[in-house]
């Protein structure tokens, strides 16, 4: 592992796979509500369609992680991406909302299967002394996909109004992700003589649980921003709010690699806490949003904070687990991002509807601040004990 290179075959291919896989996912992120409306669905049914996908992914991900620890990462990467590609074909044949519900349930299964193995595979590749850097570089694949594919998908529907074409393009993109995985070497932790553990045992280890709770608090903020900023910014007189997401993407790319490497040098805690604090500052600025310059500034802080803390916190989880429980722990940990985003979109969305978006973002900032204090206290106590 000492001679690991970022341009090694396995790492390049898992990054390519991640870019294409998340690209196929992001094609539908902004357009699935339009498709639900297109086939006669209501606003409430849009939420259910999104919720079914998230629900199955979150529930089954720790189970798939445990299986990936026992049977190897590649099988589950292939199963997840292959199933993900095939299910896109079925969207065109959805005869109504009930059919779409079923498709989304199975799509969530595929998503949970892929993610349960992907982060563990990358963690297995990374040398201990470069773990944060490698996790950060892998995260860039997701950021690039987020920067390109949602806008591309929206443009396709705006110009062509052809959902079948979009679904076909999504299927091809996911299929390319599957094909790139055929060329990687499998990785399977040594489990001979290792005591078998329950599905949630790795996730419930105190350091993993603490990191997961912290991740939840940050993801709750993320959920409120991506869901409601497109409504909130125009209310403040900024119809051209796309600058936020552009600046966010740029600063996420810049910070993700650099901060991961810094966490290898100075420790995870010394990177996680400052950059989570930057994210909190950005969140508390949102109620005072007044012009495009401020919106761009908040986007920069948001990208800097979220992009930097995530690889360091992920590496922290890997540091605290054994290879034979790594996929299960990371599956548990990453599921808290989905739970947090859903909480931000639904629970805090209700607060926003009742009391206004300014109050909602204030609540989000308080939740994140609690997460920061919790991780600071927990990680310090653990450091003192060791």
N, C-alpha and C positions, 0 to 999 in steps of 0.2 A: 504493500500500500504506500510505501514511502516514495515510489516512483510514479505516483498517480499524476496524470496530466489532464487538464480540462478538455483537451482535444482528443482524448482517448476514444476509441470506437464506442464503447458502452455508454459513456457519459454523453457524447454528442448525440447518439441515437435516442437516449431517453429524453434529452432536451427537445429534440425534433418531435418525438412522439408527444411530449407534453404540449408543445406549441400547437400542433395540429389537433390534438384531442380537445384542448381548451378552446381552440378556434371554432371547432364544430359546435361546442357548447355555447360559445358567445354569439354565434350566428343567431340563435334563437332567443337569447336573453331579452333583447328589446322588442322582438317581433312576435313572441308567443302570445302576448296579450292581444295583439292585432288579429292573430289567427283565431283565437277564441271568439273574438267579436265577429270575425268573418263567418264562422260556422254557427252563429246564433247564440253565443254564450253571453252571460251577464257579467257585470263587474265582480260580483261575488264568486262566480265560477272561474274567473281569471285567477283569483287568489287561491282557489282550491286546486287548480291545475298546477300552479307553482308549488303549492304546499305538498301535494302528493309526491312530487319529485324529491323535494327536500326531505320529507318524512322517511321514505324508504331508504334513501342514501344514508341518513344519519343513524337510523336504527340498525341497519345491517353492516355498516362499515366496520365496527369493532369485531364482528363475527368474521368478516372476510379477512381482516387483519390477522386474527388468530390463525386462520387457515393458511394465509400467506407465510406466516412464521413457520408453519409445519411442513408445507408442501412446496415452498419456493415462490419467489415473487413473479417470475415470468408468466406462469400459468394464469395468474389473476390479472396481470396487465393485459394479456391477450384476450382473456374472456371478457373483461370489462370494455376494452376498446372495440372488440369485434361485435359484441352485443349492442354497444352504443351506436355503431355504424348501421347495423341492420334495422334497428328500431326507427331510425329516421325515415326509412322507406315507408313505414306504416302510417306516418302522419298524413300522407297524401290520401290514405284510404279511410281516415277517420270519418265515420258516418254521422257523428254527433259528439256531444260533450262526454257522454258515458264511455264511448270508445276511447276518447282522448285521455280520460282519467286512467284507464287501464294501461295505455301506452306510457303515460308519464310515470306510473308506478314502476313498471319494468325498466324504464329509462333511469329511474333513481337507483334501482338495483345495480345496473351496469356502472353507474357513476360511483357508487360506493365501492364496488369491486375494484375498479381501476385505481381510485385514490388510495385505497387501503394498501396497495402494493407499491405505488409509484414513489411516495416519499421514503418508504423503507428501502427501496432499491437504491435511491440516491444516497441515503445515509450509509448503506452498506459499502458503497463505492468510496465514500469520503474518508481520507485519513483523519485520525483524531485531531491532529494539529491544524487541519484545514477544513474542519467540518462546517463551520459557519460560512466560510467563503463558498464552499461547494453548494450548500443549501441555498445561498443567496443567488448564485449564478443560475441554478435550476429554476428559481422563482422568476427570473427574468423572462423565461419562456412564457409563463402565464401572463406577465405584464404586457409583453409584446402582443400576445393574442387578444388581451383586453383592449389594447390601444387600437387594433386594426379591425377585428371581426364584428363587433357590435355595430360600428358605423357602416361597415360594408353590408351587413345584413339589412340594416334599416334602409340603405340606399337602394338595394335590390328591390325591396317591397315598394318603396316610394316610386321608383321608375317603372317597374314591370307589373306590380301587383300580383305576381306569380309565386304563390307559396310553394307550389310543387317544385319549381326551379330551386328555391332556397333550400328545401328539404333534401333535394338531390345533391346540391353542393355540400350541404352539411354531412351527408352520408359519405360522399367521396373523401372529404377532409378527414373524417374519423377513420375511414378505411385506410388512408395513407398512414395514419398514426399506427394502426394495427400492423401494417406491412413493415414499418420501420422497427417494430418490436421483434419481428421474426429474426432479426439479425443480432440481437443482443444475447449475451451469455446469461444463463440463469444464475441466480444467487439464492442460496438456501443456507440459513444458519445451522450450525451443528446442534442437534437436539438430542444426540445419544447420551443417555444418562441424566438428562435434564428433567426435573420434575415438571409434569404438565400443570398448566395453570388455567383458571377459568377465563371466560371470554373478556370480562371487564377487569380482571385482576391487575393487568399491566397498567390500564388507564387509571385505576384507583390508587396506584402508588402515590404517596403524598406529593412528590415533586411534579409528577405528570398532572395530577389533579389541580395543583396550584397554577401551573402554566395554562391549563385548559380554562380555568375560571378567568384568568387574566386575558386570555385570547377571546373569551366570550365578551368581556367588557369592551374590548377594542372593536370587535366585530359588530356589536350593537350600534356603536357610533357609525361604522361603515354602512350598516343597513339603512340608517336614517338618512345618510348623505346621498347614497346612490338612488334611493327611492324618492326622496322628497325635495332634493335640491332643484330638479327640473321644474318643480311647482313653486318653490319658495323664492328662487332667484327672480323669475319674472314678476312675482308680487312686489319685489323690491325694485322693479324697474330695469332688470337686466335680462332681457329676452335672449341675448346671445351669451348664454351661460356656458357654452362649450369650452371656453378658455379654462374653466376650472379643471375639467377632465384632461385637457391637453397638458397643462402645467403639472397636474397630479401625476400623469404618466411619466413625464420627463424626470421629475424629482424621485419618483419611485425607482426608475431604472438606475439613476445615479447613486441612490442610497443603498439599494438592496445588496449590491456586490461589496461596496466599500464597508458597510456596517457589518456584514457577515465576517469579513476578514478582520475588522477591528475586534469583534467578539472572540476570535481565535487568539488574539494577542493579549487583550486586556480582561477577558472574561465576559460571560454572557450578561450577568447582572449589570455591569457598567455600561452596557449598550442598550439593554432592554429598557431600563428605567428612564434614562434621559430622553430617549426617542418616543417612548410612550407619553412622556410629559409634553413633548413637542406636539404630539397628536391631541393631547388634552387642550393645549393652548389654542390650536386650530379650531377645536370644537366649541370652546367658549367664545371664540370670535364670531361664530356664525350668527348669533342673535343680533349682533351689531353691524351686520353686512349692510353696506351703503353704496358701493360703487364697484366697477369692474376691476379696478386696481386692488381693492381689498379682496375681491373674490379670487383673483390670481394669487395674491399673497397667501390666502387661506389654503388654496390648492397646493401651493408649494410646501407649506408646513404639513399639510395632510399627507402628501406624497412622501416627504422626507421622514415623517414619523412612522407611518404605516409600512413603508418600504424597508425601513431600517430595523424596526423591532422584530419583524416577523421571522427572518432567517435566524436571528440570534435566539429567539424564544424556541424555535423549532430545534435548533442545535442543542439547546438546554435540555429539551425532552430526550433527545438521542443520548446525550451525556449521561442521563440518569437511568437508562434502561440497558438491559443486556441484548445482544443481537437476536437471540431466540424469542424475545418478546417485543422487539422493536416495531414491527408492523402493527401489532395490536395496540401498542401505546400511541403511535402516530395516528392510527385510524381514529382512536378515541379523541385525541387532541384536535385533529383537524375537523372533526364533526362539530366542535364547538363554534367554529366559524359560521357554519350553516345555521346553527341554532341562534347565534348572536345576530346574524343578518335578519333572520325571520323575526326575532324579537324586536329589533329596531324598526322593521317595516310594519309590523302589526301592532305590537303593544305600545311602542312610543308613537306610532302613527295615530293611535286612538287619542293619546294625550295631545298630539298636535292638532287633531280635529276639534278637540274640546277647548284647549287653552291657547292654541296658536303655535306656529313653528318655532318662534323664539323660545318659548317655554320648553318645547320638546327638545331642542338642542341643548338647553341648559340642563335638563334631566340626563341627556346622553353624556354630557361632560361630567356630571356627578357620578354616574355609573362607571365611567372610565377612571375617574380619580380614585374611586373605591378599589378598582382592580389594581391600580398602581400601588396604592398603600398596602394592599393585601400581598402582592408579590414582593414588595420591598421588605415587609416584615417577615414573610415566610422564607425568602431566599437568604436573608441575613441570619435567621435562626439556624437554617440548615448549614450555612457556611461556618457558623460558630461551633456547631456540633462536630463538623468534620475537620 
